[in-house]
Amino acid sequence: MNLRFPKSAIFPLLAIASLSAADPDPVPGYPAGVRVVHYPVPEDQSEQPTLFWTPELPAGEKAPLLVALHTWSGDYLQAGGEAQYARWCQQNGWIFLHPNFRGPNRTPEALGSDLMIADIRAVVAWAKQNSPVDESRIYAIGVSGGGHATQLLAGRTPEIWAGISSWCGIADIAAWHAETTAAGRLNYAGHIVGAIGGEPDATDTTLAEASHRSPLTWLENAGSVPLDLNHGITDGRSGSVPFSHSLRAFNAVVPEPARMASTSIEAWYADPATLPRNVTGPDSLYGAHPPLFRKAHGNTRVTIFEGGHEILHEAALNWLAAQRKGQPANWNPPKIASLKASDADRESGK
């Protein structure tokens, strides 16, 4: 059953929970109870789809909300590693959303557009009306294209979030177009051209579009949000997004004295063996993919870990669980739950 709610409707909490549980149509690849719903987006008077699950709670109790964001070429029905987010929510009593935010990043309506931002604002507002959201614990998570989206949300909607976990995100659209073109990954370069109307450096208009859709343009607004940037050291070679994007994203948030030199970032990516290994001791949340380089300032941290173009679900979700809106970032979170993800889950479709 594909659930559509009137734009003016605010449903009783137990009605939402029981309706989801009774729906006989499963979402392929997702645990039972996860359903498709549609919510209104005032900016263009549309209804947009999202996956949704909410726990049944005693009256008056509230739950964290996880907004999980699909990858560059995915949409709201993308499963694989995306379904791990739903499993975490069901295991830990969190509310789960997996919105479409205009689908794969190859059209003007997608790829960091104003409509994409409007969709996320609207789905969070819808969830707060229709489920028992703890507004001090609203989180966003994503990898690859989802990492790009999470970084944009940190800069454009910082007032919403208690924590954002971003993995292997694209921080600069024009730079990534050049990098993917040089690497022969012309599908991604073509997606960017389709979204912004031409090569980024073709005209002032296309360059402005690329900048507007790039997190680097907005991240100076993200200092109040606990933001954890993560990237595998082999990404950009064994994967599609150079780890330098996450280092540059960190620089865009923090004040100048806390930044890394641009020449150092370029040198580290050119020869990863020169990246300082400054993490002493293990980090149990990262398991077999230990952090190699880490830098934090205030509410912002970047970690380069042993790995590639992937997300470490346990590290991401246990870190989010320790964050609260309005409080300083907690960089030493406890492990509250386990979530076994396969290699394929960590590296699901990009």
C-alpha positions as CSV (number, residue, x, y, z in Angstrom):
1,M,0.0,0.0,0.0
2,N,1.3,3.4,-1.0
3,L,0.1,5.8,1.7
4,R,-0.9,9.3,0.9
5,F,-2.0,11.8,3.6
6,P,-3.9,14.9,2.9
7,K,-1.7,18.0,3.1
8,S,-3.7,19.4,6.1
9,A,-3.8,16.1,8.0
10,I,-2.3,15.5,11.4
11,F,-2.9,11.9,12.3
12,P,-3.0,10.4,15.8
13,L,0.2,8.7,16.7
14,L,-1.2,5.3,17.4
15,A,-3.1,5.4,14.1
16,I,0.1,6.0,12.2
17,A,1.8,3.1,14.0
18,S,-1.0,0.6,13.5
19,L,-1.5,1.6,9.9
20,S,2.1,0.9,9.1
21,A,2.1,-2.4,10.9
22,A,-1.1,-3.5,9.1
23,D,0.1,-2.6,5.6
24,P,0.6,-6.0,3.7
25,D,3.0,-4.6,1.0
26,P,6.7,-4.9,2.0
27,V,9.4,-2.6,0.6
28,P,11.9,-4.8,-1.1
29,G,15.1,-5.2,0.8
30,Y,13.8,-3.5,3.9
31,P,12.6,-5.0,7.2
32,A,8.9,-5.5,7.8
33,G,7.0,-2.4,8.9
34,V,8.8,0.1,6.7
35,R,6.3,1.7,4.3
36,V,6.1,4.3,1.5
37,V,4.3,7.5,2.4
38,H,3.9,10.8,0.6
39,Y,4.2,14.2,2.3
40,P,3.5,17.7,1.1
41,V,6.2,20.2,-0.1
42,P,4.8,23.7,0.0
43,E,7.5,25.2,-2.2
44,D,6.2,23.6,-5.4
45,Q,2.8,22.2,-4.1
46,S,4.0,18.7,-4.8
47,E,3.8,15.4,-2.8
48,Q,7.1,13.6,-2.4
49,P,7.7,10.0,-1.4
50,T,9.7,8.7,1.5
51,L,10.2,5.4,3.4
52,F,8.9,5.7,6.9
53,W,8.8,3.7,10.1
54,T,7.9,4.8,13.6
55,P,7.9,2.8,16.9
56,E,4.8,2.4,19.0
57,L,5.5,4.3,22.2
58,P,3.6,4.9,25.4
59,A,1.7,8.2,25.4
60,G,4.0,11.1,26.0
61,E,7.2,9.4,25.1
62,K,9.3,10.6,22.2
63,A,11.9,9.0,19.9
64,P,15.0,10.1,17.9
65,L,14.4,10.8,14.2
66,L,16.9,9.5,11.6
67,V,16.8,11.1,8.2
68,A,18.8,8.8,6.0
69,L,19.8,10.0,2.6
70,H,20.3,7.9,-0.6
71,T,23.4,7.9,-2.7
72,W,24.2,9.8,-5.8
73,S,22.6,7.4,-8.3
74,G,19.9,6.1,-5.9
75,D,16.4,7.0,-4.8
76,Y,14.2,6.5,-1.8
77,L,13.7,2.8,-2.6
78,Q,17.5,2.1,-2.7
79,A,18.1,-0.9,-0.4
80,G,21.4,-2.6,0.5
81,G,23.3,-0.5,2.9
82,E,20.4,2.0,3.1
83,A,18.3,-0.7,4.8
84,Q,20.8,-0.9,7.6
85,Y,19.6,2.5,8.7
86,A,16.0,1.1,9.1
87,R,17.3,-1.9,11.0
88,W,19.1,0.3,13.4
89,C,15.9,2.4,14.0
90,Q,13.8,-0.7,14.6
91,Q,16.4,-2.2,17.0
92,N,16.7,1.0,19.0
93,G,13.3,2.6,18.8
94,W,14.1,5.5,16.5
95,I,11.9,7.0,13.8
96,F,13.1,6.3,10.3
97,L,12.8,8.4,7.1
98,H,14.5,7.7,3.7
99,P,13.2,10.5,1.4
100,N,13.6,10.7,-2.3
101,F,14.7,14.4,-2.4
102,R,14.1,14.4,-6.1
103,G,15.9,11.2,-6.9
104,P,19.2,10.5,-8.6
105,N,21.5,13.5,-9.0
106,R,21.1,14.0,-12.8
107,T,18.3,16.5,-13.1
108,P,17.9,20.2,-12.3
109,E,15.4,19.4,-9.5
110,A,18.0,17.1,-7.8
111,L,21.7,17.5,-7.0
112,G,21.6,20.0,-4.1
113,S,18.8,22.1,-5.6
114,D,16.6,24.5,-3.6
115,L,13.8,22.0,-4.1
116,M,16.0,19.2,-2.6
117,I,16.5,21.4,0.5
118,A,12.8,22.1,0.6
119,D,12.0,18.4,0.5
120,I,14.1,17.7,3.6
121,R,12.7,20.6,5.5
122,A,9.2,19.4,4.6
123,V,9.7,15.7,5.5
124,V,11.1,16.6,8.9
125,A,8.1,18.9,9.5
126,W,5.8,16.1,8.4
127,A,7.4,13.6,10.7
128,K,7.1,16.0,13.7
129,Q,3.4,16.3,13.0
130,N,2.8,12.5,12.4
131,S,5.1,10.7,14.8
132,P,6.5,11.3,18.4
133,V,9.8,13.1,17.4
134,D,12.2,14.1,20.1
135,E,13.3,17.4,18.6
136,S,16.6,17.4,20.5
137,R,17.6,14.2,18.7
138,I,17.0,14.7,14.9
139,Y,19.9,13.3,12.9
140,A,21.0,13.1,9.3
141,I,23.2,10.4,7.7
142,G,24.5,9.6,4.3
143,V,27.4,8.3,2.1
144,S,28.6,9.4,-1.3
145,G,25.8,11.4,-2.8
146,G,24.2,11.1,0.6
147,G,27.4,12.6,2.1
148,H,27.1,15.5,-0.3
149,A,23.5,16.0,0.8
150,T,24.3,15.8,4.5
151,Q,27.0,18.5,4.1
152,L,24.5,20.7,2.3
153,L,22.0,20.3,5.1
154,A,24.6,21.1,7.7
155,G,25.2,24.5,6.0
156,R,21.7,25.3,4.8
157,T,19.5,23.9,7.6
158,P,21.7,23.9,10.7
159,E,18.7,24.8,13.0
160,I,17.2,21.3,12.5
161,W,19.9,18.9,13.5
162,A,21.3,17.4,16.7
163,G,24.0,15.7,14.7
164,I,25.1,14.9,11.1
165,S,27.2,12.0,10.0
166,S,28.7,12.5,6.5
167,W,30.7,9.8,4.7
168,C,32.7,10.2,1.5
169,G,30.7,13.3,0.5
170,I,31.3,15.5,-2.5
171,A,32.0,19.0,-1.2
172,D,32.7,20.8,-4.5
173,I,30.7,20.0,-7.6
174,A,32.9,21.8,-10.1
175,A,36.0,20.1,-8.8
176,W,34.4,16.7,-8.8
177,H,33.2,17.2,-12.4
178,A,36.9,17.8,-13.3
179,E,38.1,14.9,-11.2
180,T,35.6,12.4,-12.6
181,T,36.3,13.5,-16.1
182,A,40.0,13.1,-15.7
183,A,39.4,9.6,-14.1
184,G,37.2,8.5,-17.0
185,R,34.0,8.3,-14.9
186,L,32.0,10.2,-17.4
187,N,28.7,9.0,-16.1
188,Y,29.0,11.2,-13.0
189,A,30.3,14.1,-15.1
190,G,27.3,13.7,-17.4
191,H,24.9,13.7,-14.4
192,I,26.4,17.1,-13.3
193,V,26.0,18.5,-16.8
194,G,22.4,17.4,-16.9
195,A,21.6,18.9,-13.5
196,I,23.3,22.3,-14.0
197,G,22.7,22.8,-17.8
198,G,26.3,22.4,-19.0
199,E,29.9,22.0,-18.1
200,P,30.6,23.9,-14.8
201,D,33.2,26.1,-16.4
202,A,31.2,26.7,-19.6
203,T,29.4,29.9,-18.5
204,D,29.0,32.1,-15.5
205,T,25.5,30.6,-15.1
206,T,26.7,27.0,-15.0
207,L,29.6,27.9,-12.6
208,A,27.1,29.6,-10.3
209,E,24.8,26.6,-10.4
210,A,27.7,24.3,-9.5
211,S,28.7,26.6,-6.6
212,H,25.1,26.9,-5.3
213,R,24.8,23.1,-5.2
214,S,28.2,22.6,-3.5
215,P,28.5,22.3,0.3
216,L,31.7,24.4,0.3
217,T,29.4,27.4,-0.4
218,W,27.3,26.9,2.7
219,L,29.4,25.1,5.3
220,E,30.5,28.3,7.0
221,N,27.0,28.2,8.6
222,A,27.5,24.8,10.1
223,G,29.6,25.5,13.1
224,S,26.8,25.0,15.6
225,V,25.9,21.5,14.3
226,P,27.8,18.4,15.5
227,L,29.2,17.4,12.1
228,D,31.3,14.2,11.7
229,L,33.0,14.0,8.3
230,N,34.5,10.6,7.4
231,H,36.4,9.4,4.3
232,G,38.3,6.3,3.3
233,I,41.9,6.9,2.4
234,T,41.7,4.9,-0.9
235,D,38.7,6.8,-2.1
236,G,39.2,8.6,-5.3
237,R,41.3,5.7,-6.6
238,S,39.5,2.6,-5.6
239,G,36.3,4.7,-5.3
240,S,34.9,7.8,-7.0
241,V,35.4,10.7,-4.5
242,P,38.8,11.9,-3.5
243,F,39.2,12.1,0.3
244,S,40.4,15.6,-0.1
245,H,36.7,16.6,-0.4
246,S,36.1,15.9,3.3
247,L,39.3,17.7,4.3
248,R,38.2,20.8,2.4
249,A,34.7,20.5,3.9
250,F,36.2,20.6,7.4
251,N,38.2,23.7,6.4
252,A,35.0,25.4,5.2
253,V,33.4,25.1,8.6
254,V,36.2,26.0,11.0
255,P,37.9,29.3,11.5
256,E,41.1,30.0,9.6
257,P,43.6,29.1,12.4
258,A,42.1,25.6,12.7
259,R,42.3,24.9,9.0
260,M,44.7,22.6,7.1
261,A,46.8,24.2,4.4
262,S,45.4,23.7,1.0
263,T,48.9,22.7,-0.3
264,S,49.0,20.0,2.4
265,I,45.6,18.6,1.4
266,E,46.7,18.4,-2.2
267,A,50.0,16.7,-1.3
268,W,48.3,14.2,1.0
269,Y,45.9,13.2,-1.7
270,A,48.6,13.1,-4.3
271,D,50.6,10.7,-2.1
272,P,48.5,9.2,0.7
273,A,51.6,7.8,2.3
274,T,52.4,11.4,3.4
275,L,49.1,11.8,5.3
276,P,50.0,12.2,9.0
277,R,49.0,9.1,11.0
278,N,48.0,11.0,14.1
279,V,45.4,8.7,15.7
280,T,46.9,6.9,18.7
281,G,45.1,3.8,20.0
282,P,42.2,2.0,18.5
283,D,38.6,3.3,18.0
284,S,36.4,0.3,18.7
285,L,33.5,1.8,16.7
286,Y,35.6,1.7,13.5
287,G,36.6,-2.0,14.0
288,A,38.7,-3.3,11.1
289,H,38.8,0.1,9.5
290,P,40.8,2.2,12.0
291,P,41.1,6.0,11.8
292,L,44.4,7.1,10.4
293,F,44.1,10.8,10.5
294,R,41.7,12.9,12.6
295,K,41.3,16.6,13.3
296,A,38.5,18.2,15.4
297,H,37.6,21.8,16.2
298,G,34.5,22.7,18.2
299,N,31.5,20.7,16.7
300,T,33.4,19.6,13.6
301,R,35.6,16.6,13.1
302,V,37.1,14.9,10.0
303,T,38.4,11.4,10.0
304,I,40.4,9.6,7.3
305,F,40.1,5.9,7.9
306,E,41.5,2.7,6.5
307,G,39.0,2.0,3.8
308,G,37.5,3.3,0.5
309,H,34.2,4.7,-0.7
310,E,32.1,3.3,2.1
311,I,30.3,4.0,5.3
312,L,30.9,2.3,8.7
313,H,27.4,2.0,10.0
314,E,28.2,1.2,13.6
315,A,30.6,4.1,13.9
316,A,28.2,6.5,12.3
317,L,25.1,5.5,14.2
318,N,26.6,5.1,17.6
319,W,28.2,8.5,17.2
320,L,24.8,10.1,16.3
321,A,23.2,8.4,19.3
322,A,25.4,10.4,21.6
323,Q,24.6,13.8,20.2
324,R,22.0,16.3,21.5
325,K,20.8,19.5,20.0
326,G,22.3,22.6,21.6
327,Q,25.1,20.6,23.3
328,P,28.7,20.4,22.2
329,A,29.6,17.5,20.0
330,N,30.5,14.3,21.9
331,W,33.6,12.9,20.4
332,N,33.9,9.9,22.7
333,P,30.5,8.1,22.3
334,P,29.8,4.8,23.9
335,K,28.7,1.9,21.8
336,I,25.0,1.5,22.6
337,A,24.2,-1.1,19.9
338,S,25.8,-3.4,17.3
339,L,24.8,-3.5,13.7
340,K,26.4,-6.1,11.5
341,A,26.8,-4.9,8.0
342,S,28.5,-6.8,5.1
343,D,31.1,-5.4,2.8
344,A,28.4,-5.0,0.2
345,D,26.2,-3.1,2.6
346,R,29.1,-0.7,3.4
347,E,29.8,-0.1,-0.3
348,S,26.2,-0.1,-1.6
349,G,25.3,1.5,-4.9
350,K,26.7,5.0,-5.4
